[in-house]
Amino acid sequence: MTTGIFSCRTLILLSILAKLFSKSICIKYSGRIKNTPKVYQYDRLNACLGSDFEVKTMPARFILNEFTCNTRFKIEEWQKDPIPSFTKAKDKYYYTVAMLDPLPDHSYYLHWLLVNIKGDDMDIGIVHKKNMLARYKPPTFPDHTYQFLVFLQNNRVREAPVPEQDRTKFEFFNWLKTRRGTTFIGPLAGLQFRLGFKDISGMDFSGFAYKEKCNDADLPSEYEGSDVSDTSGA
């Protein structure tokens, strides 16, 4: 009798623990694909997030990725539009890529904003002019950190280009949250770099502090994970 009661209590305890543990999982498997993407908690001091996201500089084609995140580059390497790619992109979805300069007052300078990038283009680094809501503005200040973030869209963005005067103190996360008809999920990955006057061989690494975000939200079709939020203290 005692053994039976003990076994019953053990099963109940294990069931409770299983439920508690399941709530801490960041990404749930929806049963439709084997590899659902993780969604990361953004930190304005460190955007080195995730994997399979890279940005190539032009014309030298230096690669910024999870292994070189937070590297110092020569300013000359970022004067032309870089090439972003995300190999985890799914063909039937759309993606957003933003390049931001997080300013001390917790706002952002918007250097670049790309939307409605088809998954098959995002996978191999193809960007069209029609994807640009804010054309590329090269970085200028060597003491600043420049960040790239990639987001999944649940729908196409139907939006006019960002006015030039709105780039300064751009409320990026508020912009994401207030687009009618489109929900942005992410960041799925992030990268950052700094400018310096050192040779590119003098790399300076101080990233790699990954933070997974563990809140669930409704995502389009195959995806399950977390909705976008700004945890930067703004």
PyRosetta script that sets phi, psi and omega in degrees:
from pyrosetta import init, pose_from_sequence

init()
pose = pose_from_sequence("MTTGIFSCRTLILLSILAKLFSKSICIKYSGRIKNTPKVYQYDRLNACLGSDFEVKTMPARFILNEFTCNTRFKIEEWQKDPIPSFTKAKDKYYYTVAMLDPLPDHSYYLHWLLVNIKGDDMDIGIVHKKNMLARYKPPTFPDHTYQFLVFLQNNRVREAPVPEQDRTKFEFFNWLKTRRGTTFIGPLAGLQFRLGFKDISGMDFSGFAYKEKCNDADLPSEYEGSDVSDTSGA")
pose.set_psi(1, -45.1)
pose.set_omega(1, 178.9)
pose.set_phi(2, -62.4)
pose.set_psi(2, -40.5)
pose.set_omega(2, 179.7)
pose.set_phi(3, -62.8)
pose.set_psi(3, -39.8)
pose.set_omega(3, 179.9)
pose.set_phi(4, -64.6)
pose.set_psi(4, -42.7)
pose.set_omega(4, 178.8)
pose.set_phi(5, -64.7)
pose.set_psi(5, -42.0)
pose.set_omega(5, 179.5)
pose.set_phi(6, -61.6)
pose.set_psi(6, -43.8)
pose.set_omega(6, -179.5)
pose.set_phi(7, -63.2)
pose.set_psi(7, -40.8)
pose.set_omega(7, 179.8)
pose.set_phi(8, -64.1)
pose.set_psi(8, -45.8)
pose.set_omega(8, 178.8)
pose.set_phi(9, -63.5)
pose.set_psi(9, -38.3)
pose.set_omega(9, 178.6)
pose.set_phi(10, -62.2)
pose.set_psi(10, -43.7)
pose.set_omega(10, -179.8)
pose.set_phi(11, -64.3)
pose.set_psi(11, -40.3)
pose.set_omega(11, 178.8)
pose.set_phi(12, -63.8)
pose.set_psi(12, -43.8)
pose.set_omega(12, 179.4)
pose.set_phi(13, -62.1)
pose.set_psi(13, -44.0)
pose.set_omega(13, 178.9)
pose.set_phi(14, -63.0)
pose.set_psi(14, -37.7)
pose.set_omega(14, 178.7)
pose.set_phi(15, -64.1)
pose.set_psi(15, -42.8)
pose.set_omega(15, 178.9)
pose.set_phi(16, -64.1)
pose.set_psi(16, -44.4)
pose.set_omega(16, 179.4)
pose.set_phi(17, -62.2)
pose.set_psi(17, -38.7)
pose.set_omega(17, 179.7)
pose.set_phi(18, -63.2)
pose.set_psi(18, -40.3)
pose.set_omega(18, 178.7)
pose.set_phi(19, -66.8)
pose.set_psi(19, -42.1)
pose.set_omega(19, 179.0)
pose.set_phi(20, -63.5)
pose.set_psi(20, -41.5)
pose.set_omega(20, -179.5)
pose.set_phi(21, -65.3)
pose.set_psi(21, -38.6)
pose.set_omega(21, -177.3)
pose.set_phi(22, -63.2)
pose.set_psi(22, -28.3)
pose.set_omega(22, -179.5)
pose.set_phi(23, -72.7)
pose.set_psi(23, -18.6)
pose.set_omega(23, -178.0)
pose.set_phi(24, -91.1)
pose.set_psi(24, -5.6)
pose.set_omega(24, 179.7)
pose.set_phi(25, -76.2)
pose.set_psi(25, 131.2)
pose.set_omega(25, -175.0)
pose.set_phi(26, -73.7)
pose.set_psi(26, -42.8)
pose.set_omega(26, -174.9)
pose.set_phi(27, -124.2)
pose.set_psi(27, 127.1)
pose.set_omega(27, 177.4)
pose.set_phi(28, -95.3)
pose.set_psi(28, 143.3)
pose.set_omega(28, 175.7)
pose.set_phi(29, -80.1)
pose.set_psi(29, 119.5)
pose.set_omega(29, -174.4)
pose.set_phi(30, -82.5)
pose.set_psi(30, -9.6)
pose.set_omega(30, -179.1)
pose.set_phi(31, 88.5)
pose.set_psi(31, 1.6)
pose.set_omega(31, -176.9)
pose.set_phi(32, -108.5)
pose.set_psi(32, -27.3)
pose.set_omega(32, 173.7)
pose.set_phi(33, -138.5)
pose.set_psi(33, 159.7)
pose.set_omega(33, -175.7)
pose.set_phi(34, -85.6)
pose.set_psi(34, -28.9)
pose.set_omega(34, -174.5)
pose.set_phi(35, -124.2)
pose.set_psi(35, 89.5)
pose.set_omega(35, 176.7)
pose.set_phi(36, -83.9)
pose.set_psi(36, 145.7)
pose.set_omega(36, -175.3)
pose.set_phi(37, -76.7)
pose.set_psi(37, 146.9)
pose.set_omega(37, 173.9)
pose.set_phi(38, -81.4)
pose.set_psi(38, 151.4)
pose.set_omega(38, 175.6)
pose.set_phi(39, -115.6)
pose.set_psi(39, 133.3)
pose.set_omega(39, -172.0)
pose.set_phi(40, -109.7)
pose.set_psi(40, 151.8)
pose.set_omega(40, 176.9)
pose.set_phi(41, -82.7)
pose.set_psi(41, 119.5)
pose.set_omega(41, -176.0)
pose.set_phi(42, -75.3)
pose.set_psi(42, 138.2)
pose.set_omega(42, 174.8)
pose.set_phi(43, -127.2)
pose.set_psi(43, 118.2)
pose.set_omega(43, -174.8)
pose.set_phi(44, -63.8)
pose.set_psi(44, -15.3)
pose.set_omega(44, 177.2)
pose.set_phi(45, -89.3)
pose.set_psi(45, -14.8)
pose.set_omega(45, -178.2)
pose.set_phi(46, -155.0)
pose.set_psi(46, 105.9)
pose.set_omega(46, -179.5)
pose.set_phi(47, -102.2)
pose.set_psi(47, 20.5)
pose.set_omega(47, 176.4)
pose.set_phi(48, -78.4)
pose.set_psi(48, 92.4)
pose.set_omega(48, -170.9)
pose.set_phi(49, -129.7)
pose.set_psi(49, 132.7)
pose.set_omega(49, 170.4)
pose.set_phi(50, 71.4)
pose.set_psi(50, -158.8)
pose.set_omega(50, -175.4)
pose.set_phi(51, -148.4)
pose.set_psi(51, 174.8)
pose.set_omega(51, 175.8)
pose.set_phi(52, 65.7)
pose.set_psi(52, 17.2)
pose.set_omega(52, 175.0)
pose.set_phi(53, -116.2)
pose.set_psi(53, 130.1)
pose.set_omega(53, 177.7)
pose.set_phi(54, -144.3)
pose.set_psi(54, 155.3)
pose.set_omega(54, 177.5)
pose.set_phi(55, -130.6)
pose.set_psi(55, 125.4)
pose.set_omega(55, 178.6)
pose.set_phi(56, -100.3)
pose.set_psi(56, 134.0)
pose.set_omega(56, 175.6)
pose.set_phi(57, -80.5)
pose.set_psi(57, 157.6)
pose.set_omega(57, 177.5)
pose.set_phi(58, -125.5)
pose.set_psi(58, 138.8)
pose.set_omega(58, 7.4)
pose.set_phi(59, -93.9)
pose.set_psi(59, -6.4)
pose.set_omega(59, -172.5)
pose.set_phi(60, -73.5)
pose.set_psi(60, -20.1)
pose.set_omega(60, 179.0)
pose.set_phi(61, 62.3)
pose.set_psi(61, 39.2)
pose.set_omega(61, 167.4)
pose.set_phi(62, -67.6)
pose.set_psi(62, 145.1)
pose.set_omega(62, -174.1)
pose.set_phi(63, -108.1)
pose.set_psi(63, 125.2)
pose.set_omega(63, 171.3)
pose.set_phi(64, -101.5)
pose.set_psi(64, 118.2)
pose.set_omega(64, 178.6)
pose.set_phi(65, -146.6)
pose.set_psi(65, -166.9)
pose.set_omega(65, -175.9)
pose.set_phi(66, -64.4)
pose.set_psi(66, -21.4)
pose.set_omega(66, -179.3)
pose.set_phi(67, -87.9)
pose.set_psi(67, -19.6)
pose.set_omega(67, -180.0)
pose.set_phi(68, -117.4)
pose.set_psi(68, 13.9)
pose.set_omega(68, -178.1)
pose.set_phi(69, -59.8)
pose.set_psi(69, 138.0)
pose.set_omega(69, -179.9)
pose.set_phi(70, 76.6)
pose.set_psi(70, 19.7)
pose.set_omega(70, 176.5)
pose.set_phi(71, -71.8)
pose.set_psi(71, 151.4)
pose.set_omega(71, 170.3)
pose.set_phi(72, -88.2)
pose.set_psi(72, 132.7)
pose.set_omega(72, 178.3)
pose.set_phi(73, -121.2)
pose.set_psi(73, 157.6)
pose.set_omega(73, 169.4)
pose.set_phi(74, -70.7)
pose.set_psi(74, 142.9)
pose.set_omega(74, -178.5)
pose.set_phi(75, -60.5)
pose.set_psi(75, -30.0)
pose.set_omega(75, -178.9)
pose.set_phi(76, -62.9)
pose.set_psi(76, -25.8)
pose.set_omega(76, -176.6)
pose.set_phi(77, -73.2)
pose.set_psi(77, -12.7)
pose.set_omega(77, -175.3)
pose.set_phi(78, -117.1)
pose.set_psi(78, 23.1)
pose.set_omega(78, -178.5)
pose.set_phi(79, -83.6)
pose.set_psi(79, -18.7)
pose.set_omega(79, 177.6)
pose.set_phi(80, -113.5)
pose.set_psi(80, 158.4)
pose.set_omega(80, -179.4)
pose.set_phi(81, -53.6)
pose.set_psi(81, 123.3)
pose.set_omega(81, 175.8)
pose.set_phi(82, -77.3)
pose.set_psi(82, 176.7)
pose.set_omega(82, -178.2)
pose.set_phi(83, -119.0)
pose.set_psi(83, 105.9)
pose.set_omega(83, 177.3)
pose.set_phi(84, -89.4)
pose.set_psi(84, 144.6)
pose.set_omega(84, 174.6)
pose.set_phi(85, -146.8)
pose.set_psi(85, 149.2)
pose.set_omega(85, -178.8)
pose.set_phi(86, -139.2)
pose.set_psi(86, 104.4)
pose.set_omega(86, -170.7)
pose.set_phi(87, -75.3)
pose.set_psi(87, -7.9)
pose.set_omega(87, 175.0)
pose.set_phi(88, -87.9)
pose.set_psi(88, 0.8)
pose.set_omega(88, -178.7)
pose.set_phi(89, -63.7)
pose.set_psi(89, 141.5)
pose.set_omega(89, 178.9)
pose.set_phi(90, -99.0)
pose.set_psi(90, 137.8)
pose.set_omega(90, -171.5)
pose.set_phi(91, -55.9)
pose.set_psi(91, -37.4)
pose.set_omega(91, -172.4)
pose.set_phi(92, -93.3)
pose.set_psi(92, 13.3)
pose.set_omega(92, 179.1)
pose.set_phi(93, -117.2)
pose.set_psi(93, 167.4)
pose.set_omega(93, 177.1)
pose.set_phi(94, -113.7)
pose.set_psi(94, 152.4)
pose.set_omega(94, -175.6)
pose.set_phi(95, -132.8)
pose.set_psi(95, 155.8)
pose.set_omega(95, 176.3)
pose.set_phi(96, -119.6)
pose.set_psi(96, 138.1)
pose.set_omega(96, 173.1)
pose.set_phi(97, -126.2)
pose.set_psi(97, 130.4)
pose.set_omega(97, 177.6)
pose.set_phi(98, -123.9)
pose.set_psi(98, 142.8)
pose.set_omega(98, 170.5)
pose.set_phi(99, -114.6)
pose.set_psi(99, 123.1)
pose.set_omega(99, -172.1)
pose.set_phi(100, -129.2)
pose.set_psi(100, 152.5)
pose.set_omega(100, 169.4)
pose.set_phi(101, -116.1)
pose.set_psi(101, 104.6)
pose.set_omega(101, 179.5)
pose.set_phi(102, -70.9)
pose.set_psi(102, 116.7)
pose.set_omega(102, -174.9)
pose.set_phi(103, -89.5)
pose.set_psi(103, 158.6)
pose.set_omega(103, -177.5)
pose.set_phi(104, -58.9)
pose.set_psi(104, -26.0)
pose.set_omega(104, -178.7)
pose.set_phi(105, -86.9)
pose.set_psi(105, 14.4)
pose.set_omega(105, 177.4)
pose.set_phi(106, 73.9)
pose.set_psi(106, 10.7)
pose.set_omega(106, 170.4)
pose.set_phi(107, -97.6)
pose.set_psi(107, -172.2)
pose.set_omega(107, -177.9)
pose.set_phi(108, -136.0)
pose.set_psi(108, 150.5)
pose.set_omega(108, 164.1)
pose.set_phi(109, -99.5)
pose.set_psi(109, 128.3)
pose.set_omega(109, -177.6)
pose.set_phi(110, -89.1)
pose.set_psi(110, 109.2)
pose.set_omega(110, 179.2)
pose.set_phi(111, -87.9)
pose.set_psi(111, -27.8)
pose.set_omega(111, -173.3)
pose.set_phi(112, -165.1)
pose.set_psi(112, 138.7)
pose.set_omega(112, 176.2)
pose.set_phi(113, -142.5)
pose.set_psi(113, 116.2)
pose.set_omega(113, -179.9)
pose.set_phi(114, -116.5)
pose.set_psi(114, 133.2)
pose.set_omega(114, 179.0)
pose.set_phi(115, -132.1)
pose.set_psi(115, 166.4)
pose.set_omega(115, 176.0)
pose.set_phi(116, 56.2)
pose.set_psi(116, 34.1)
pose.set_omega(116, 175.6)
pose.set_phi(117, -77.8)
pose.set_psi(117, 120.1)
pose.set_omega(117, 179.4)
pose.set_phi(118, -63.6)
pose.set_psi(118, 145.3)
pose.set_omega(118, -177.5)
pose.set_phi(119, -56.7)
pose.set_psi(119, -39.6)
pose.set_omega(119, -179.6)
pose.set_phi(120, -70.6)
pose.set_psi(120, -25.6)
pose.set_omega(120, 173.2)
pose.set_phi(121, -78.0)
pose.set_psi(121, -41.7)
pose.set_omega(121, -180.0)
pose.set_phi(122, -60.2)
pose.set_psi(122, -35.3)
pose.set_omega(122, -178.1)
pose.set_phi(123, -62.5)
pose.set_psi(123, -36.9)
pose.set_omega(123, -174.4)
pose.set_phi(124, -113.5)
pose.set_psi(124, 5.1)
pose.set_omega(124, 173.1)
pose.set_phi(125, 83.6)
pose.set_psi(125, 39.0)
pose.set_omega(125, 176.9)
pose.set_phi(126, -105.2)
pose.set_psi(126, 124.5)
pose.set_omega(126, 178.7)
pose.set_phi(127, -126.4)
pose.set_psi(127, 133.2)
pose.set_omega(127, 179.4)
pose.set_phi(128, -106.6)
pose.set_psi(128, 158.8)
pose.set_omega(128, 178.3)
pose.set_phi(129, -59.5)
pose.set_psi(129, -32.9)
pose.set_omega(129, -179.3)
pose.set_phi(130, -66.2)
pose.set_psi(130, -16.8)
pose.set_omega(130, 177.8)
pose.set_phi(131, -80.0)
pose.set_psi(131, -11.8)
pose.set_omega(131, -171.3)
pose.set_phi(132, -90.5)
pose.set_psi(132, 114.8)
pose.set_omega(132, 169.8)
pose.set_phi(133, -92.3)
pose.set_psi(133, -19.1)
pose.set_omega(133, 172.1)
pose.set_phi(134, -144.0)
pose.set_psi(134, 116.8)
pose.set_omega(134, -177.6)
pose.set_phi(135, -65.4)
pose.set_psi(135, 160.8)
pose.set_omega(135, -174.7)
pose.set_phi(136, -67.1)
pose.set_psi(136, 128.3)
pose.set_omega(136, 173.7)
pose.set_phi(137, -116.7)
pose.set_psi(137, 116.0)
pose.set_omega(137, -177.3)
pose.set_phi(138, -61.3)
pose.set_psi(138, 148.2)
pose.set_omega(138, 175.9)
pose.set_phi(139, -70.1)
pose.set_psi(139, 156.4)
pose.set_omega(139, -175.9)
pose.set_phi(140, -132.6)
pose.set_psi(140, -27.3)
pose.set_omega(140, -172.3)
pose.set_phi(141, -98.7)
pose.set_psi(141, 121.6)
pose.set_omega(141, -176.9)
pose.set_phi(142, -69.7)
pose.set_psi(142, -19.0)
pose.set_omega(142, -177.9)
pose.set_phi(143, -95.6)
pose.set_psi(143, 11.5)
pose.set_omega(143, -179.7)
pose.set_phi(144, -105.0)
pose.set_psi(144, 162.1)
pose.set_omega(144, 174.8)
pose.set_phi(145, -108.8)
pose.set_psi(145, 133.1)
pose.set_omega(145, -177.3)
pose.set_phi(146, -114.4)
pose.set_psi(146, 130.3)
pose.set_omega(146, -170.7)
pose.set_phi(147, -122.9)
pose.set_psi(147, 143.6)
pose.set_omega(147, 171.8)
pose.set_phi(148, -115.4)
pose.set_psi(148, 134.0)
pose.set_omega(148, 177.0)
pose.set_phi(149, -130.4)
pose.set_psi(149, 142.5)
pose.set_omega(149, 178.7)
pose.set_phi(150, -119.8)
pose.set_psi(150, 136.1)
pose.set_omega(150, -177.7)
pose.set_phi(151, -128.8)
pose.set_psi(151, 150.8)
pose.set_omega(151, 171.5)
pose.set_phi(152, -91.2)
pose.set_psi(152, 140.5)
pose.set_omega(152, 175.6)
pose.set_phi(153, -106.1)
pose.set_psi(153, 142.6)
pose.set_omega(153, 174.6)
pose.set_phi(154, -88.9)
pose.set_psi(154, -5.4)
pose.set_omega(154, -177.8)
pose.set_phi(155, -162.8)
pose.set_psi(155, 165.7)
pose.set_omega(155, 175.7)
pose.set_phi(156, -68.0)
pose.set_psi(156, 146.1)
pose.set_omega(156, 174.6)
pose.set_phi(157, -89.9)
pose.set_psi(157, 126.9)
pose.set_omega(157, 176.6)
pose.set_phi(158, -115.2)
pose.set_psi(158, 93.8)
pose.set_omega(158, -168.3)
pose.set_phi(159, -147.1)
pose.set_psi(159, 145.2)
pose.set_omega(159, 174.3)
pose.set_phi(160, -74.4)
pose.set_psi(160, 156.7)
pose.set_omega(160, 176.9)
pose.set_phi(161, -57.2)
pose.set_psi(161, 151.6)
pose.set_omega(161, 178.3)
pose.set_phi(162, -71.0)
pose.set_psi(162, 125.1)
pose.set_omega(162, 177.9)
pose.set_phi(163, -58.4)
pose.set_psi(163, 144.4)
pose.set_omega(163, -176.0)
pose.set_phi(164, -55.9)
pose.set_psi(164, -39.6)
pose.set_omega(164, -176.9)
pose.set_phi(165, -70.9)
pose.set_psi(165, -14.7)
pose.set_omega(165, -179.0)
pose.set_phi(166, -87.6)
pose.set_psi(166, -5.0)
pose.set_omega(166, 179.0)
pose.set_phi(167, -63.3)
pose.set_psi(167, -38.7)
pose.set_omega(167, -179.3)
pose.set_phi(168, -73.6)
pose.set_psi(168, 133.3)
pose.set_omega(168, -178.2)
pose.set_phi(169, 54.4)
pose.set_psi(169, 44.4)
pose.set_omega(169, 179.9)
pose.set_phi(170, -73.4)
pose.set_psi(170, 125.8)
pose.set_omega(170, 179.8)
pose.set_phi(171, -87.2)
pose.set_psi(171, 80.8)
pose.set_omega(171, -169.2)
pose.set_phi(172, -61.3)
pose.set_psi(172, -51.1)
pose.set_omega(172, -176.5)
pose.set_phi(173, -68.2)
pose.set_psi(173, -32.9)
pose.set_omega(173, 174.2)
pose.set_phi(174, -66.3)
pose.set_psi(174, -38.1)
pose.set_omega(174, 176.5)
pose.set_phi(175, -60.1)
pose.set_psi(175, -44.7)
pose.set_omega(175, 179.3)
pose.set_phi(176, -60.6)
pose.set_psi(176, -42.0)
pose.set_omega(176, -174.7)
pose.set_phi(177, -73.6)
pose.set_psi(177, -20.6)
pose.set_omega(177, -171.8)
pose.set_phi(178, -108.7)
pose.set_psi(178, 12.5)
pose.set_omega(178, 176.4)
pose.set_phi(179, -79.4)
pose.set_psi(179, 117.9)
pose.set_omega(179, -179.2)
pose.set_phi(180, -69.2)
pose.set_psi(180, 132.2)
pose.set_omega(180, 176.1)
pose.set_phi(181, 84.2)
pose.set_psi(181, -3.7)
pose.set_omega(181, -179.2)
pose.set_phi(182, -134.3)
pose.set_psi(182, 131.3)
pose.set_omega(182, 172.4)
pose.set_phi(183, -110.1)
pose.set_psi(183, 134.3)
pose.set_omega(183, 178.7)
pose.set_phi(184, -103.8)
pose.set_psi(184, 132.2)
pose.set_omega(184, -178.8)
pose.set_phi(185, -116.7)
pose.set_psi(185, 124.3)
pose.set_omega(185, 179.9)
pose.set_phi(186, 155.0)
pose.set_psi(186, -164.8)
pose.set_omega(186, 3.9)
pose.set_phi(187, -72.4)
pose.set_psi(187, 140.9)
pose.set_omega(187, 174.3)
pose.set_phi(188, -79.3)
pose.set_psi(188, -23.9)
pose.set_omega(188, 177.6)
pose.set_phi(189, -165.9)
pose.set_psi(189, 161.9)
pose.set_omega(189, 178.9)
pose.set_phi(190, -154.1)
pose.set_psi(190, 155.0)
pose.set_omega(190, 177.8)
pose.set_phi(191, -142.2)
pose.set_psi(191, 158.8)
pose.set_omega(191, 173.6)
pose.set_phi(192, -150.2)
pose.set_psi(192, 158.1)
pose.set_omega(192, 176.0)
pose.set_phi(193, -146.7)
pose.set_psi(193, 168.0)
pose.set_omega(193, 175.9)
pose.set_phi(194, -128.8)
pose.set_psi(194, 158.9)
pose.set_omega(194, 176.5)
pose.set_phi(195, -96.9)
pose.set_psi(195, 143.8)
pose.set_omega(195, 177.0)
pose.set_phi(196, -155.4)
pose.set_psi(196, 169.3)
pose.set_omega(196, -178.3)
pose.set_phi(197, -103.4)
pose.set_psi(197, 14.0)
pose.set_omega(197, 175.3)
pose.set_phi(198, -80.6)
pose.set_psi(198, 162.1)
pose.set_omega(198, 171.2)
pose.set_phi(199, -66.8)
pose.set_psi(199, 151.1)
pose.set_omega(199, -176.9)
pose.set_phi(200, -60.8)
pose.set_psi(200, -23.3)
pose.set_omega(200, 179.1)
pose.set_phi(201, -69.5)
pose.set_psi(201, -19.8)
pose.set_omega(201, 178.4)
pose.set_phi(202, -86.2)
pose.set_psi(202, 65.3)
pose.set_omega(202, -175.3)
pose.set_phi(203, -72.4)
pose.set_psi(203, 145.7)
pose.set_omega(203, -178.6)
pose.set_phi(204, -126.4)
pose.set_psi(204, 108.9)
pose.set_omega(204, -176.7)
pose.set_phi(205, -104.2)
pose.set_psi(205, 129.7)
pose.set_omega(205, 174.3)
pose.set_phi(206, -152.3)
pose.set_psi(206, 28.8)
pose.set_omega(206, -179.4)
pose.set_phi(207, -100.0)
pose.set_psi(207, -139.2)
pose.set_omega(207, 173.2)
pose.set_phi(208, 69.2)
pose.set_psi(208, 24.4)
pose.set_omega(208, 174.3)
pose.set_phi(209, -98.0)
pose.set_psi(209, 80.0)
pose.set_omega(209, -175.4)
pose.set_phi(210, -76.5)
pose.set_psi(210, 137.1)
pose.set_omega(210, 176.6)
pose.set_phi(211, -128.9)
pose.set_psi(211, 113.9)
pose.set_omega(211, 178.1)
pose.set_phi(212, -83.3)
pose.set_psi(212, 142.9)
pose.set_omega(212, 178.0)
pose.set_phi(213, -100.5)
pose.set_psi(213, 133.3)
pose.set_omega(213, -167.6)
pose.set_phi(214, -117.8)
pose.set_psi(214, 32.0)
pose.set_omega(214, 174.7)
pose.set_phi(215, -104.2)
pose.set_psi(215, 139.5)
pose.set_omega(215, -179.7)
pose.set_phi(216, -92.8)
pose.set_psi(216, 148.1)
pose.set_omega(216, 175.5)
pose.set_phi(217, -150.7)
pose.set_psi(217, 166.0)
pose.set_omega(217, 178.8)
pose.set_phi(218, -76.1)
pose.set_psi(218, 124.1)
pose.set_omega(218, 178.9)
pose.set_phi(219, -116.6)
pose.set_psi(219, 162.3)
pose.set_omega(219, -178.2)
pose.set_phi(220, -67.4)
pose.set_psi(220, 131.2)
pose.set_omega(220, 169.7)
pose.set_phi(221, 45.9)
pose.set_psi(221, -105.1)
pose.set_omega(221, -170.5)
pose.set_phi(222, -73.0)
pose.set_psi(222, -23.6)
pose.set_omega(222, -169.9)
pose.set_phi(223, -89.4)
pose.set_psi(223, 141.3)
pose.set_omega(223, 168.8)
pose.set_phi(224, -135.7)
pose.set_psi(224, 139.0)
pose.set_omega(224, -178.8)
pose.set_phi(225, 173.3)
pose.set_psi(225, -135.1)
pose.set_omega(225, -174.5)
pose.set_phi(226, -116.9)
pose.set_psi(226, 144.2)
pose.set_omega(226, 174.3)
pose.set_phi(227, -76.5)
pose.set_psi(227, 164.1)
pose.set_omega(227, -177.2)
pose.set_phi(228, -73.5)
pose.set_psi(228, 141.1)
pose.set_omega(228, 171.7)
pose.set_phi(229, -153.9)
pose.set_psi(229, 155.5)
pose.set_omega(229, 179.6)
pose.set_phi(230, -99.5)
pose.set_psi(230, 110.2)
pose.set_omega(230, 178.9)
pose.set_phi(231, -105.9)
pose.set_psi(231, 26.1)
pose.set_omega(231, -172.6)
pose.set_phi(232, -86.9)
pose.set_psi(232, -3.6)
pose.set_omega(232, 179.9)
pose.set_phi(233, 90.7)
pose.set_psi(233, 10.1)
pose.set_omega(233, 179.6)
pose.set_phi(234, -71.2)
pose.dump_pdb("model.pdb")
